[in-house]
Amino acid sequence: SQPPFGSSYRDEADTMKRLLALPLAAAFLLPLIPSDASAHPAPYPHYHVKRRVVHHHHHHYVPPKRAVVVRRRVVVREPVVVQQPVVVKTRVVKKKQNPYHQVFGIGLRVPVSLLDRDKIGLSADENSPLAGAGLHLKLRVANHWKLELSADFMGANTSEVSQTSIPVYLSAIYNFLPKSRFQPYLLAGIGVHFTSLEYNGGQYRYEMYELGGQVGAGLEIFLTKWLALGVDVRLQGVFKNLDSQAKIRTDCLQTVGNMTGFCDNINNASTEDADNWGVQMMLGGTIYF
């Protein structure tokens, strides 16, 4: 029998509705079906993927979040040994300055000289004890060494002879204890004596120069670092250069004349160079700078 009229048309319409409803239902139901196949495969097995969550009441789409686990790299470092700096304490030793190491000094002194024998033999009063005053300059050239330049004016007067002498010496002084308040020393020097002899109140005058040498020892005491007193004893040798006997007599006669008979004593005068030996004592003070 044939289907009633219009039944085929309704069947075809129902079929079309079913065909259209299936994809729509699948589209709505597919996000709700939990399936590992529908999830996006993770690149690494240790990654965890959170599924999408659909809030039906608000219809908001929340994208999946990935929790990334970072592998920690363990670095084993050798222990660093920090050495403590070694502090070496050094003691600064200040060099003690010598308070008596002044470079330059100037001073006054009182010399007394005793020499043997005579000068030219015109009188026994020649070479009487001489005393006077002098000046000296001292210069330190090393720790133990000084140089001394001295000039003295000494004289002696008797009834027959008036004698003056000006010895000028350059001496080297060695100090044993240059840092002590008490400084013993040795000295040696050379010089020249400018000597003048006047006889019988100036009737006859004879002048000469004499070469001299001296060695001695003494002690210098520092009262302060700039003021010192010194005393020493010096052995001296004086060598005189005399004219000939005839020249001395002629000079005497021309000066005094032959009426007094004084020049007759010239026959006793020495005709050769001679020497005198003696000792000089000195006491003085020095101001140092």
Rosetta blueprint (number, residue, H / E / L):
1 S L
2 Q L
3 P L
4 P L
5 F L
6 G L
7 S H
8 S H
9 Y H
10 R H
11 D H
12 E H
13 A H
14 D H
15 T H
16 M H
17 K H
18 R H
19 L H
20 L H
21 A H
22 L H
23 P H
24 L H
25 A H
26 A H
27 A H
28 F H
29 L H
30 L H
31 P H
32 L H
33 I L
34 P L
35 S L
36 D L
37 A L
38 S L
39 A L
40 H L
41 P L
42 A L
43 P L
44 Y L
45 P L
46 H L
47 Y L
48 H E
49 V E
50 K L
51 R L
52 R L
53 V E
54 V E
55 H L
56 H L
57 H L
58 H L
59 H L
60 H L
61 Y E
62 V E
63 P L
64 P L
65 K L
66 R E
67 A E
68 V L
69 V L
70 V L
71 R L
72 R L
73 R L
74 V L
75 V L
76 V L
77 R L
78 E L
79 P L
80 V L
81 V L
82 V L
83 Q L
84 Q L
85 P L
86 V L
87 V L
88 V L
89 K L
90 T L
91 R L
92 V L
93 V L
94 K L
95 K L
96 K L
97 Q L
98 N L
99 P L
100 Y L
101 H L
102 Q L
103 V L
104 F E
105 G E
106 I E
107 G E
108 L E
109 R E
110 V E
111 P E
112 V E
113 S E
114 L E
115 L E
116 D L
117 R L
118 D L
119 K L
120 I L
121 G L
122 L L
123 S L
124 A L
125 D L
126 E L
127 N L
128 S L
129 P L
130 L E
131 A E
132 G E
133 A E
134 G E
135 L E
136 H E
137 L E
138 K E
139 L E
140 R E
141 V L
142 A L
143 N L
144 H L
145 W E
146 K E
147 L E
148 E E
149 L E
150 S E
151 A E
152 D E
153 F E
154 M E
155 G E
156 A E
157 N E
158 T L
159 S L
160 E L
161 V E
162 S E
163 Q E
164 T E
165 S E
166 I E
167 P E
168 V E
169 Y E
170 L E
171 S E
172 A E
173 I E
174 Y E
175 N E
176 F L
177 L L
178 P L
179 K L
180 S L
181 R L
182 F E
183 Q E
184 P E
185 Y E
186 L E
187 L E
188 A E
189 G E
190 I E
191 G E
192 V E
193 H E
194 F E
195 T E
196 S E
197 L E
198 E E
199 Y E
200 N L
201 G L
202 G L
203 Q L
204 Y E
205 R E
206 Y E
207 E E
208 M E
209 Y E
210 E E
211 L E
212 G E
213 G E
214 Q E
215 V E
216 G E
217 A E
218 G E
219 L E
220 E E
221 I E
222 F E
223 L L
224 T L
225 K L
226 W L
227 L E
228 A E
229 L E
230 G E
231 V E
232 D E
233 V E
234 R E
235 L E
236 Q E
237 G E
238 V E
239 F E
240 K E
241 N L
242 L L
243 D L
244 S L
245 Q H
246 A H
247 K H
248 I H
249 R H
250 T H
251 D H
252 C H
253 L H
254 Q H
255 T H
256 V L
257 G L
258 N L
259 M L
260 T L
261 G L
262 F H
263 C H
264 D H
265 N H
266 I H
267 N H
268 N H
269 A L
270 S L
271 T L
272 E L
273 D L
274 A E
275 D E
276 N E
277 W E
278 G E
279 V E
280 Q E
281 M E
282 M E
283 L E
284 G E
285 G E
286 T E
287 I E
288 Y E
289 F L
